[in-house]
Amino acid sequence: MSPVMVPATDHAPVVRSFDPEDFVVPHGREEEWRFTPLDRLHELQLSPVVTTRPVVSVNAVDAVTAQRLANEDGAQSLVPTPVDRIGASAWLLSDEVTVISVPAEEIINELIEVSIHTPTGTSVGHVVVDVGAFAQASVLVRFTGDGVFAGSISLNVGDSAKLTAATVYDTDRESVCAVRLHLRLGRDASGRSSVITLGGDVTRVHATVEYTGPGGDAELLGLFFANDGQHHEHRVFVDHSQPHCRSSVTYKGALEGQGTRTVWIGDVLVRANAIGIDTYEVNRNLVLSDGARADSVPNLELETGEIVGAGHASATGRFDDEQMFYLQSRGIPADLARVLVVRGFFADILGRTMIPGLSESLMRQIDDRLGVGELLASVSGLSHGGLDDTEVNA
């Protein structure tokens, strides 16, 4: 298939293709790769050799169907066209797509759970969640394992449908994940997609939003907590190509430890025909120790001035001295005050995921990462995994 050459803009991908040879081999000097530690990708950016398969399991009610569709049977039309060499290689080396379908007009109240386990070795895979017109559903995708993985998660939301989704990267410390997360919204469709990154050696998630009709409403949420030299990289590209649509992007990250690095790149493009749109993106980073580095680059490109609103913001800093002083003045020890600030920092994102039980389980993992679970449990009024009025919002 010939590559699709996209009109050049500052932030839109220039090439889209399913053939990896249509992309140059990244060397780290390219804009889209300059933050990525290529030497830790186990040659995913070159010509990877697949040695194993991911184990994909789906738990859903009977009304929801799950099937494996061979690439030659039309699966290509369900996944987004790759925008980099890793994505194209992941497609070329795969032979099937796991497709989860919610019938039109069906209201699914039970959570759809998808588990993707990446065993030792290199694997590729693709999962599509297809929500029919006027349907509603919630899905939780969880990555585990210690392998090297490349692939895509496609969230296709039909006209006037609603999807609430969360993707959790809870892989082992030595794992590598490079994933394209694509949200495609039909006319008057609504999609909320949360990305939570805790595990892995290198995790690179490229979240993209596509509107296929007017009136679409996209909300992207992100939470990442990196330590001990981890690299978490999140890239967002919202392509406003339809009128009267909305997008809201909120990512928050915390990091600590020598050599730890997080990257957030937020690109929003409002095309000339996308009148009446409302868009805002924000990234906040909390640096918990020396030796850690957070990069944050928000980009907003407007090709029309006929909009409802557009804006972006970015902030990276250490603990707020006033918050710490306030908590310590109330008799809270410094180490516990530090925990409360971090918990309050993440509470907003966790409270908006709208996935049953996810907020509590993730807060427990964050507590364990901070090493203060016993300390929290010993203080009256605080329970491990619960929030109360003592916490500080950031």
N, C-alpha and C positions, 0 to 999 in steps of 0.2 A: 504494500500500500504506500502511495506517495505521501510524503510529509505534508501537513497542513501549515502553510506559512501565514502567520497571523500578522496583521498590520503592526508595525513597530510602535510601541509606546514605551514609556519609561519603565513600567513595572509588569506589563503583561508578558507571558511567555511568548517567545518569537517562533518556536517550533513545537508542534504537537504531532506525535507519530507513535505508532506501535512498533516501529523498527528501530532498535538501538543504534544502528549504523547511521541514522539520520542526525544523531547527536554527537557532538565532539566529546572526547574522553576528558573528563574534568581533571584539572591539575591543581585546583585550589586558588587560582587567580581569577576565575570567573566570579561574577557578582553573586550568583546563586550558590556557589560552593566555597566562597572565601572564609566562611565561618566554620565549615565542616572539617573535622579531622579525618581526612581521606585515608590516612595510614591505619585507622582503626576500623574501617568498614569491611575488612576481610575481602577486598577486591570486588565488592558489589558494584562499584562504579566502573569496573573494567568489563570482563567477560566472566561472570560468576559461573561456577559449576555446581549444579544442584545435586546434593547427596542424600537428601531425605525429603519427607513430606510433612507439612504441618497437620496436626490432628484437630479437625474442626468438628465441634458438636453443637447441636442446636436443641434448646429446650423451649417448647412453645405449645400452646393449646392446639386442638385439632383444626381449628379454622385457619391456622397459619400453615402454609406448606413450605417445606425445605427440600431442595433437590440439588444434585450436582449436574450442571449443564456443561457439556463439552464445548470447547472453544469453537469448533467447526459447526456447532448447532445454533449459532447466533448469540453466543455469550458476549461477543465483542461490543454489541450495541448497548449492553447494560452497564458497561464500565466506562470510566472517563478515559479519553485519549491521553496517554502519558505525556508529560511535559519535561521529562528529563531521562537520562540514559538508564538510570536504575529502574524507573518505572517501566520503560520499554523492555528492558531485559527480563523483568519479572513477568511481563505478559508473554514474551517469546518463549520462556522456559516453562510456562504453565500449560496444562492441558485441559483444565476445567475450572469452573466458577461455582461457588456455593451460592445459590439464589434462595432467599427467604421472601416469600410473597404474602402480603396481606390483601385479601380481596377488597374490591371497591365497596364502599359504604359499610364496611365491617368495623365495629368498635371493639378493639381488643383491650380489655381492662387488665389482663394478666401480663406480667413482664416477659418479653422474649429475651432469653439468655443465650448468648453465643460465646463459646469458649474456643480460643485459638492457641493451641500449645505448640511451641516451636522446639522440637527435640534437638539434640546435639547434631551439628552439621549445618548445611546451608539449604534453605527451603524458600519457596515462593508460594503465594496464594492470593486469592481474590474472593471477597464476600460482598454480595449485593443484597441490600434490604429494599424491597420494592413495595411501596404503600400505594394502593389503588385510590382512585378519586373518591373524595368524601370519607375516607377511612381514617381511623386514629389508632396509634400504637406507640408503645415504648419499648426500646431495645437496649440491652447492656452487652457490650462486646468486651471481653477480657482476654488480654494476652498474657501468657505464662511461658516458661521454658528458658533454656539456656542457649538456644541456637542463634544462627544468623538468618534473618528473615527480611524479605522484600515483597511488597504487594500493595493491595488497595482495599479500601472499604468504601463502598458506594451506597449512599443513602438517597434513593429516588422517591420523591414525594409527589403524588399526583395532584391534580387540580382540586383545590379546596380541602385537601387532606392535611393531617397534622401528625408529626413524628417528633417524639422526644427520645434522644439517643445519647448514650455515654460510652466512651471507649477508654478502657483502663489499661495502661501498660505497667504490668506488675511482674515483669520478667526478672530472671536471675541476674546477678551482678555482671556476669560475663557476656550477656546476650547483646545482640545488635539488631535494631529494627529500623527499617526505612519504609515508611508507609504513606501512601496518598489517601487522604480522607476527603471524599467528594460529596457535597450536598447539592442535589439538583431539585429545584422547587418549581412546581407547575403554577398555573394561574391561581392566585389567592391561597396558595399553600403556605403552611407554617412548619418550620423546622428548627428544633433546638438541639445543638450538638455540643456535648461536653467532652473534653479531652483531659485525662488525668495521667500524668507521667511520674512514676516513682522509681521504676526499676531500670535495669540495663546498664551497659557500659556506654553505648551510644544509642540514642533514640532520636530519630529525625522524622517528624510528622509534618507533612505538607497538606494543610486543610484548604480546600477551595470551595467556592460557592458559585453556582450557576443558576440563573433564572431563565425559565423557558416561557414565562408568561407574566403579565402585569400582576401586581398585588402581592407578590411573594414576601414573606417575613422570615428572616434568618437571624438566629441568635447563636453565636459561637462563644463558648466558655472554655477556659483552660486553667489548669492547676498543675504546677510542676514543682518538685522538691528534689534537688540534686545535692549529693555530697560525695566525699571520698574520690574525687577525680571524675565523676560522671559528666557526660556531655548530653544535655537535653536541648534539642533544637526544634523550634516550632515556627513554621512559616504559614502565613495566611494570605490568601488572595481571594477577594470578593469582587466579582465581575458584575457590576450593575449594567446590564444590557437591556433591561426592560423598564418601562415607566412605572411609577407609583409603587415602588418596592421599598423595603426597609432592611437594614442590617445593623446588628449590634455585636461588637466583638469585645470581650473582656477576658484578659489572661493575667494570672498572678503567679509569680514564682518565688521560691526561696532557695538559697544555696549556701553551702558551707564546705570548708575543707580545701586544702592545697590542690590546685590544678582543676578544681571544679569549674565548669562553664555552662552557662545557659544562653540561648540565643532566641530572640523573638523578632520576627520580621513580619510586619503587618502592612499589606498592600491592598488598597481599595481603589478601584477604577470605576468612575462614573462616566459612561459613554454619552455621546451627544444626544442620543434618542431617549436616554433614561431620565426623563423629566419627572419632577415630583417625588424624588427619592429622599429618604431620611437615613443617614448613616453615621455611625460613631464607633471608634475603636480606641481601646485603652490597654496599656500594659503597665503593671506595677511589679517591681522586683525588690526583694528584701535580702540583702547580703548579711549573713550571720557571722562571718569570720574573715580574717585576712586570707589572701591567697586564692579567693574565689572571684570569678569575673562574670558579669551579666552584660550582654549586648542587647540593645533594644532599639529597633528602627521602625517607626511608623511612617507610612507613605500614603498620601491621599492625592489622587489625580482627578481633576474635574474637567470634563469636556463640555459641560453645560452649566449655566448659572441658574437654571430654572429648577431649583430644588427646594425641599422643605428645610433641610438642615444637613450639615456635614462637619465633622470635626474629628480630631484625634488627640491623644495624650500619651505620655510615657514618663515614668519616674523610676529611678533606681536609687536606693539608699540603705542606710543601716537603721538600727532601732531608733525610734523617736525618743529622745531624751525626756521629753515631757511625759510621755506615756509611762516610761520606766520609773520616773520620779513619783508620778501619781500612784502607781501600784505599790512601790516600796514605802511610800508615806502611809499607806494603809496596813503596813505590817507584813506585806507579802515579800518573801525572800527574793533576791535578785534572779536566781536560777528559775524559780517559778514564774516570776514576772516575765522573763524571756519567753517562756512557754506560752503564757497567756497572750502575749503580743502576736506570736506566730499563729496561734489558733484563731485569734480574732482576725488576723490578716486573711486567712483562708476561709473563714466562716461564710462570707458573702457568696463566694463561688459555690461552696458545698451546698448551701441552702437553696441554690437556684438550679441544681442539676435535675431535680424532680424525678429522680429514680428511687423507688422505695428501698430504704435501708443502706443506700450507697454512702450518704453523708456520714452516718455513724461509723461504718466500717473503715472508711478512708481516714476519719479523724483518729481512730485507734492506730492505724498504720503510721500516721504522722507523729502521734505520741511516742510510738515505739522508735521511730527514727530519731526523735529528740532524746530518747533515753530517759523519759521522766514519767512513765506510766505509774510507777509506785508513788512518786511524789504527788501526782495529781490525786490519786486515790486517798492519800493521807490527809488532804486538806478538806475541811468541812465545806460543803456547798458545791464541790466539784466532783464529778464522776468521770471515770475513764471513758472517753467517747461522747461526753455530753457537754453542752455549752450552757452557761448561765449568765446572769447580769454582771458577774465580776469580770468578764472578759472585755477586752478592748478591741473595737473594730478599727481596721486600718484600710 
